[in-house]
Amino acid sequence: MTDLSAFPITRRWPAQHPDRIQLYSLPTPNGVKVSIALEELGLPYEAHAINIGQNETWGPEFLSLNPNGKIPAIIDPDGPGGKPLGLWESGAILVYLAEKTGRLMSREPAERYETIQWVMFQMASVGPIFGQLGFFHKFAGKDYEDKRPRDRYAAESKRLLGVLETRLEGRDFIMGDAYTIADIALVGWVRNLNSFYAAGDLVDYASLKRVPAWLDRILARPAVQRGLEIPKRP
């Protein structure tokens, strides 16, 4: 049996199946990237729900795996060289899983880097900007009398959606005919913007054609539907 005792996080969230990938997450736009990828790839894994509402990511056990205190994170008992590997940052995990399996990202170098480019676009732009719009529109920021911060993030979110709308011209997926980790990285954030954050009117989502069609294609995938609910919220 695989021994994961070198990872202190397993003392707080014990592995019932230590031979499987251990996923520490919650179904947020960042968290579902990894659960969707794992479902798409059919890799055996064990999901542990991390209650971010109770600040569980700031406990010493979680910080021992991810010093940045954010979900998701994984332990792969069969990492490079057959040794267990702990990994955090959702984009890095997506690239790792794609390279581990040889799926969801082309092995051809130019296409591989182009795919990673779009994952980085989500990490650097879409996630932070959409998240800030959500804060200022739906959460505590909505009570701020000064609406300039909200409007700033709404304008930038609209611009980023325009980037995606242009990219998807003549393409079913971000990389064309191939469904990749670029799509997986983006789907949770685009979905949340118009639904959970209820910011569709602010970003003129109804004027888009290709992005909504792309989102529908992704959300119709059974693995995506499963991944969006994993792990179950505490």
N, C-alpha and C positions, 0 to 999 in steps of 0.2 A: 504494500500500500504506500502511496506517495506521502511523504512527510512534509507538511507545510508549517511545522512548528517554528521555523525560523522567522515566520511572518507574525508579529504580535497581533495583527488585526484578526487573526483566526482564533484568538482567545476570546475576543468580544463577539465575533460572529463565527462560530465553529463550522468547519466544513464537514458536512455529512457525506460528501462524495469528493474526497481530496484529489482524486484522479481527474476531475473535471475542472474546467476553467471556473474560477470563482469571480463572480460579478458583484461589485458593491455599488449600488445605484438607486435611482428612483426614476419614475417615468416623467422626467422633465425633458425639454427640447434637447439638452445635452445628453441626458441619461439614455434616452431611447435610441440614440445613434448606435450604441454598443449592443443593446438588446435586439434591435432590428438586424444588425449585421450578424449576430450569433444565430438568430433564427433563420436568416437567409442562407447562411453557410451550413447549417445543420450541425454545428459543433456542440458536443455535450458540455453543459455548463450548469452551475448552481448559482441562483440569484439570491442576494441578501439585500433586503430593503434597509436603506439608511435614512433615518428620520432627520431630514435637514431642518424641519420645524423645531426640533428639540436639540439642534446644534450638535448632532452626533458626529459630524465631520470634524469637529474641533476637539474631540477627545484624543487622548494619546494613542489609542489603538489605531484609529483611522489615520491620524497624522503620521504614524509609522510607515504607512504605505504611500500616502500622498501628503507631503508636507505643505501643499497649497490648500488643503482642507476642502476640496471640492469633489463631487461625484461627476462622472463615474470613475472607477478604478477596477483593475482586474489583477488576479494572479493566474498565470498559466502554468500549471504543473509540468507541462511539456514544452518549455521554452527553448530558445536556441541551445543546441548541444545537449538537449534532453534535460536541462536544468530548469527549475522553477524560475519564473520571471514575474516580477511585479511591475505594473505599468499604469500610468495615469495620463490625463489629458485625452479627451475623447477623439480628437483628430489623430493623435499618435496611435491610439488603440485601433482605430479603423485601418490605418496604413499597415499596422502590424498584422491584424487578422487577414487582410487581403493578401499580404505577402506570405503569410504562413500557409494559406490554402491555395494560393495561385488563382483566386477568384475575386470578382468585384473590382478588379483593376487590371488593366492590360499589362502584360510583361514587356511589351514593346516600349523602349525607353522614352520616346517622345510622348506617347500617349499616357504613360505612367506619370510623367512629370506634369502633364496637363491636368490629369485627374487630381493629383496632389495640389496643384494650383487652385482648383475650385474648392477643395476641402479647406485650404488656407483662407480663401475668400470668405467662406462661412465663419471660420474661427476668428478672423481678424475684423470682419465687417458686419456680416449679417447677424451673428449671435449677439455681440455687444450692443449694436444699435437697436435691433428689435427688442432686446431685453430692457434697454433704457426706456424705449417708448412704452413698453408694458408697465414699467414702474410709474412713469409720469401720467399714464392714461388710466390704469386700472387699480394700482396699489396706492401706497401712501402719498406718492407724488401727485395724485389726482386732486388732492385737497389744497395744493399750492395755488395761491391766487394768481401768481405770475405764470402765464401759460407759455412763455417763451421757451423754456427747456423742452416742454412737450412738443411744441411746434417745430423746434429744431430737429428732434429725433424723428418726428413724423416726416419731415421733408427729406431727411437722409434715408429713411426706410423706403419712402416712395422711389427715391433715386435707385436704391439697391434692387428693388423689385423691377425697375426698368432695365437694369443690367441683366437680370435673369430673363426677362421677357425677350430681350434682344438675343441673348444666347440661345434660347429655345426655338428661334426661328428655323424651321426645317428640321428640327430635332425632337424626338420623343423624350430623350433624356439629356442630361447635361453634357454627356460625352457622345451624343448621337443616338445610335441604335442600342448601345450597350448601357445597361443599368449598372451603376458603379457606386462606390463609397461616396462620390460627390453628391449623388442624389440622396443617399442616406444621411449625409451630414446636414443637408438643407431641409429635409422634409418636416422635421419636428418644429423648426422655427417658422417656416412659412405657414404651416397649419395653425400654430399658436397665435400668430399675428392676427389672423382674421377670425379666429374662433375664441380661444381663451382670453386673449387680450382685447377682443372686440374692437379692434382698431381699423377695420376694413374701410370705413368711411374716411378716416383721417388720411389714409394712404391711397385713396381712390382705387381700391382693389377691384371694384366692379368694372373698371375700364380695361383691365388686363384680359387677354385671351389665352395666351400660351401658358402662363404660370398656373392658372386654375386648372387647365386641362392636364398639365404635368402633375399637379398635386393629386388630381383624381386618379391618374394612372398609378401613382405610387401608393396611394391609400387603398387601392383595390387589391394590392398584393397580400395574400394571406399571412406571409411572414411579417409584413409591416403591421398588419392588424394585431398580430400576437405581440410583437415587440413593443407596441405602444402601451401595452398594459403590464409590462414586466419591469421590475418586480411589482407585486401588488403593494399599494400604499399602506403604511401601517395604520 
